[in-house]
C-alpha cells in the first residue's frame, strides 16, 4: 500500500460518524438549533430517565440531571436508565453511568445529586446557563410556581409533565410577554406567593418555607411514563421550531383521546 493510500484510509477511519442523519431529514428540522440547547432536567424518575435519554440521543449540547433519591425496586418497571444492580444507589449517578455507556452521543452531562428545595441557589445558577427547564420534581404546586417564576425571569420555556394511571400530560409555560403563571393562580397563602414572585425568586438560597402537596401513591407503567416524557420532549422541540402549541395537552391512553 502506498503512503498516500494509507493516509487516506487513516483519515476515513478517524472521521466522526454522523449520528443524526435520519432526524436531519425531517422537514423543518434544525440539528444546529438542537445542538445549541442546554436543558435542565429536574428529576430523574419515570419521566426524567426517558427525557434525559432522549436529549442525549437527539444530540443537545448539554444537560443537567438533578435528583436526591436512590434507586428502589419499585422504580424499575418504568425508570429505564436503571437496572437491578442500581438498587440502593444514587439515581443521578446511576443515570449518568447508563447514559454514558449506552445512550450519549455528544452531550455534556452534569450530575447534581441534591435536595432541590435546600439548594435553590445552585438551581438558579445552573438555570441561568440553560435554554429550557423540564420540571419533573413532584413536590407540589408551590414548587412548580417557583420554577415558572425563575424561568420567566431568565426568559426560557418551562416544560412540565405528569402521569397517573392511564392519563398523561405535557404543559409548556413561556416567559414574558406570556401571562405570569403565579399571577393567574389563586395562591391561598399570600406570604408564600410574595416569596415566589419573579422579582424575588432568585434571591433565595432555599425554598423550604412552603409545604409539600399530598399526592396519592403513583400508579404508572413504562409506556405511560415514557409516553409522557416523549410528549414533553416533543413540546419543547416543536416550540423551538416555531410551532404555536396549547399550554396544556392531556392524553387518555385507554381511549386514545387528546385534549
N, C-alpha and C positions, 0 to 999 in steps of 0.2 A: 504493500500500500504506500502511495506517495505521501509526502508530508502534507501537501495541500488537501488531499482526500481525508487524511487523519484529522486535520484541523477542522474540516467541515463536519465530520462525524461527531467530533467532540462538542462543537457548538450546538448541533441539533439535539444532542443528549442533554445538554445543560439548559436548554430553553425551557422557561417556565410554562407549564401547560395552561390553557385557558379553561378554567373550571366552569365558566359561566356562559358558555356558548349558547345553550338552549334557552336560557332566560333572556339573553340579548335579542333573540329572535322574536320576542313578544312585541307587538306593535305598541309604540309609545314607551317602551321600557328604556330607562337610562341607567346602565350599570355605573356610569361615572357618578351619578347622583347617589346611588346606593352606597358606593364606596366612600362617600363623604359623611355618612351617618355615624354618629356616636350615640348609642342608645343605653339608657339606664333601665335595667331590669330589676325592679323592686320585688323580690320574692323569687325563689327557685323551687316552687312546688309543682302542683299538677299543671298549672298554666305556664309557670316560669321556665320549667325544663324544656318544653316544646318551643317556647318563644326564643330562648337562648340558642337552642339547636338551629331553628330556622334562620335566625340572624346570622349565625356563623355560615350556614350553607348558602345564604344569599350573598355573603361577602362584604358585610358592612365593615367600616373602618375599625370600630372599637365598641365593646360593650362592657358595662359594669354589671356584675351579678351580686346581689345583696341578699343575705338571709342570716338568721341567727340559730336556726334549728339543726338538729341531727336527723339523719335518715331513720325512719321507723318502718317496721314490717308492713304496716297498712298503707304506706306510701307507694309500695312497689307496683300496685295494679295500674297506676296511671302516671307516675313521675318517671319519665322514660330515660333520664340520664343516670338512674341508679340501679344497682343490682343487689343481690343478697349480700355480697361482700361489703357493701357500703353501710349496712345496718349498724347504727350506733356512731357513725362517723359524720363529720360536718357536711351539710348539704352543699355549701358553697364550694368546698374543695373537692368533694366527690363529683360535683357537676363539672368543675374545671378539669379534673382528670379525664372524664369521659369525653368532654368536648375536644380536648387537645388530642386524645388518642384516636377519636373516631369521626369527628364532625367539623373541626375547624379547618378552614381552607386558607384564610389570610387575616383573620380578625384578631386584634389585640383584645385579650380578656383580662379584666381587672377584678379579682375577687375581693369582696367586702363582707367579712363574717362579723356581724354586729347586730345589736338591737337598734332598729331604725328610730324608735322613739327616744332612746337615750343618746343617740349620735346624730341628731338632726343637723348639727353644724357640718358634719362630714358629708351628709347627703346634699346639703346646699352647695358645698364646694365642688362635689362631683357633678351635680346637675348643671352648674354653670358652664361646664365644658361639653354638655350634651346637646343634641339636636332634637331629642324626644325622650319622654319618660313613659315607660309601660309599667303601670302600677298594679301589682298582684299580691299586695300585702293585705290580709283580711283582718284588720283590727277595728273597722268601723267607719262610719260616715265622717267623723271629725278628721281622721287621718286622710281620707280622700279629699276633703276640703282643703286641708293643709297642702297636700301635694299640688292640687289645682292652683292654689294661690301662688305657690312657688313657680310653677310652670308659666303662669300668667306674667309674673314679674320678669322672668328670664326671656319670655317670648317664644316658647316652644310648645308643641302639642303634647297633651296628656291623654294617654290611652288607658282605659280600664276595662277589665273583663271579669266575668263571673260565671259560675255554673251551679246548678242544683238539680239533681236527678236528670230529667230529660229536657231541661231548659238551659240555654246558654246565652250570653250577651256579650256585646262589644260596644264600648262607648268611646267617643272622641270629644275632647274639650279643647278648644283653641284659645289662644291668648287674645288680649285686646287687639282689635275693637269688638271681639265677641263678648257676649254677656258675661259678667262676673258670676261664676257658679255659686260662690259663697253668698253674694248679694241676693241671688234668686232663691235661696233656700231659707226656710223658716227654722233657723237655728234657735232652739229653746233657751240655751244658756248664753246670754248676751256677753258675758265676760270672756267666755271661751271664744265666741265669734270675734270679739275685738282683737284677740291674740292671734287669730288666723287670717286677718286681713292682709292683702298683698303688701300694704305699706309697712308691715312689721314682721312678716313671716320669715324673713332672712335674719332677723336679729336674735332668734332663739338658739341656744345651744342644745336644748332638749325639748321634746314635746310630751312630757309626762304629766301634763296638767289636765288632760281630758280622759274620760272613761272609755273603755272598750265597749263596743256593742255586743250584746248577747246574740250569738248566732246558733242556729240548730246544728247538730252534727252533720258533717258534709256527707253527701251521697253522690258518687261520681264513678265513671268508668274511664278507661284510657281514651276511648273515642270521643266522649263528651269533653274531657279536659283538653285533648289535642285539637278538637274542632274549634273550641272557644279560642284557644291560643292562635290558631291559624286565622280565625276571623279578626283578631286583634292585629296581627301582622298585616293582613290584607287592608284593614282600615288605615293603618299608618302609611303603607306604601301607595294606596290609592290617593290618599291626601297629598303625599309628596308629588304624585303625578298630576296634581291639579284637579282631581275629581271632587266634586262637592258631595259630601256624604251626610246622612242623617246623624244627629248627635248620638242616638242610641239605636242599636239593632238587637232584636231579641229573636232567637230561633228555637222553635219547639221541635225537638228531634223526633218525637213519636208521631207527629202529624206532618212534619216537613214544612211547617209554616214559618215564614219570616216576617217580622213586623219592624 
